[in-house]
Amino acid sequence: MAGQITMDVLRQRLAAHQYKLTTQRKTVLQVFIDSPGEHLSAEDVYGILRGKDKDIGLATVYRSMELLAEMGILHKMEFGDGCSRYEIGSMSPDEHQHHHLICVQCGKVLEFPDDMLDELEKDVTEKTGFKVVDHQVKFFGYCKECRAKLG
């Protein structure tokens, strides 16, 4: 993704909202910086940090991720399984997020980078005056591996 989020960007955005760059927030963001393209839950992040012997509580991970999502540093997503997942955002407000392909069998989430809705967004704006600033598309189905198993 162009214009990746960095610690400097995080520090600036936090300061703009009267927040500090705490060790815990920095640690949580570093997990996402080190895991590009991953869709991580708070439990996933907590497990990664515990595996690195980081002393941070699950509640702190949740709060940090929610704050980072409120500030546009992380993007919060729901894939229909009741578990919120997050991915690192972009610095560019004009950059659309990619689309997601969710396997209903194994739960794997794949990214589909092509954005084929630009013309639809233009059409919506022309016909209604509504300016679309972003959209999310999720496709639910079976991944290649699960399709092979199903025959």
PECORBEL-V230127 format. One record per pair of residues at least 6 apart in sequence whose ideal C-beta (glycine too) atoms are under 8 Angstrom apart, sorted by the first residue. I is the first residue (numbers start at 0). J is the second residue. D is the distance in whole Angstrom. If there is no record, write none. Layout:
# PECORBEL-V230127
[[I;J;D] [I;J;D]]
This chain:
# PECORBEL-V230127
[[0;35;8] [0;87;8] [0;89;5] [0;94;7] [1;89;7] [1;91;6] [1;94;7] [2;89;5] [2;90;4] [2;91;4] [2;94;7] [3;32;8] [3;87;7] [3;89;7] [3;90;7] [4;28;7] [4;31;8] [4;32;7] [4;72;5] [4;87;6] [4;88;6] [4;89;7] [4;90;6] [5;32;8] [6;20;7] [6;25;6] [6;28;7] [6;29;8] [8;72;8] [8;90;6] [9;20;6] [9;24;7] [9;25;7] [9;28;6] [9;67;8] [9;72;6] [10;20;5] [12;70;5] [12;71;7] [12;72;6] [13;19;6] [13;20;5] [13;24;7] [13;70;7] [14;20;8] [16;70;7] [18;66;7] [23;55;6] [23;59;5] [23;60;8] [23;63;6] [24;63;5] [24;66;7] [24;67;7] [26;48;6] [26;53;6] [26;55;6] [27;44;6] [27;48;8] [27;55;8] [27;60;6] [27;63;4] [27;64;6] [27;67;7] [28;63;8] [28;67;6] [28;72;7] [28;87;8] [30;39;7] [30;44;5] [30;47;5] [30;48;7] [31;37;7] [31;39;7] [31;44;8] [31;73;7] [31;85;7] [31;86;7] [31;87;4] [32;87;7] [34;47;8] [35;87;7] [36;86;7] [36;110;6] [37;43;8] [37;86;7] [38;76;7] [38;78;8] [38;84;4] [38;85;7] [38;86;5] [38;99;8] [38;108;5] [39;47;8] [39;84;6] [39;85;6] [39;86;7] [40;82;5] [40;83;6] [40;84;5] [40;85;8] [41;57;7] [41;60;5] [41;61;5] [41;64;6] [41;83;7] [42;57;7] [42;82;8] [43;84;8] [44;60;5] [44;64;7] [45;55;7] [45;57;5] [45;60;5] [48;55;5] [48;60;7] [64;73;6] [64;75;8] [64;85;6] [65;75;8] [67;73;4] [67;85;8] [68;74;7] [68;75;4] [68;85;6] [71;88;6] [72;87;7] [72;88;6] [73;85;4] [73;86;7] [73;87;6] [73;88;6] [74;85;7] [74;86;5] [74;87;8] [74;88;5] [74;96;6] [75;83;6] [75;84;8] [75;85;6] [76;83;7] [76;84;5] [76;85;7] [76;86;7] [76;99;7] [76;135;7] [77;83;6] [77;84;8] [78;84;6] [78;99;7] [78;101;5] [78;106;8] [78;108;6] [78;137;7] [79;101;7] [79;137;8] [79;139;7] [80;106;6] [84;108;7] [92;132;8] [95;114;5] [95;116;8] [95;133;6] [95;134;7] [96;133;7] [96;135;7] [97;110;5] [97;111;6] [97;112;5] [97;114;8] [98;110;7] [98;111;4] [98;112;8] [98;113;8] [98;114;8] [98;135;8] [98;136;4] [98;137;7] [98;138;7] [99;108;6] [99;109;7] [99;110;6] [99;111;7] [99;135;8] [99;136;7] [99;137;5] [99;138;7] [100;108;7] [100;109;4] [100;110;8] [100;111;6] [100;137;8] [100;138;5] [100;140;7] [100;142;7] [101;107;8] [101;108;5] [101;109;8] [101;137;6] [101;138;7] [101;139;5] [101;140;8] [102;108;8] [102;109;8] [102;140;7] [102;141;6] [102;142;4] [102;145;6] [103;139;5] [103;140;7] [103;141;7] [104;141;6] [104;142;7] [104;145;4] [104;148;8] [104;149;7] [105;142;6] [105;144;7] [105;145;5] [107;142;5] [107;144;8] [109;142;7] [111;138;7] [116;134;6] [116;136;7] [120;131;4] [120;134;7] [123;129;6] [123;131;6] [124;130;6] [124;131;7] [141;149;7]]
